[in-house]
Amino acid sequence: MKASGSFKVKLQPMPTYAIGEHGNTLGRMSIDKSFDGALSATSKGEMLSALTAVKGSAGYVAIEQVSGRLDGKSGSFVLQHFGIMHNAEQRLVLEVVPESGTDELRGLSGKMAIRIENGQHYYDFDYSLKP
């Protein structure tokens, strides 16, 4: 199944535990999102990032708890992020944490793609629901 729509995201810096060294900068941010479209939901999470001394090279991981409705079904689930940038190449993986679905979203699995067009964020969510 496929769900698509737009979302708004607010990132806020948070105190970090680890300090970057030798030109690397480590960061931590809170994530607050609101999704519109087939996924009508909000989410809260945290992101850890690493920026290197080389422009265009960075990485991040994040976990966010999504709560709301997916194609009319209510519940929540957890998305795990893994992102790498190197020069002009980017790789981004957002995947549902197994067994994290609740209520009518129990058995949810899937991957989400994110795209940004003219400053607006969009998602494409390929998912399945097992009974």
C-alpha positions, 0 to 999 in steps of 0.5 A: 500500500502507498500513502503520500502527502506533505509534512511540516517539521520543527527542529530544535537544538538540544544539549549534547552528551558527546563533543565533536573533535578534530573538525567534527561537530556532533549535534542533537535536536528535537523533532516535531512534525505534523503530517497531512494527507493519507497519514494524518498524524503528529510525531515527536523524536530526537536526532543525532547528527555529525558534520565533518570538516569537509563541506557536504559530508555528514550523517544522522540517525533519528527515532520518532514516534508517530501518532494519528491515522494512516489511511483511516486506521488509528494508532501509532508507530516508530520510524527509525532514520539513517542518513548519509551525505557525501559530496552531492550524493545522499542516502536516506532510509526511514523504516518502521521499527518492527512490532512498534505499531499499536491499535489498528496499526499493529503489524505495520511495516514499511519504508518512507521516502522524503522529498523537498520541493520549493521548500515544502516537505513531502513523504511517500510511505510504502507500507503493509499491515499484517493481521 
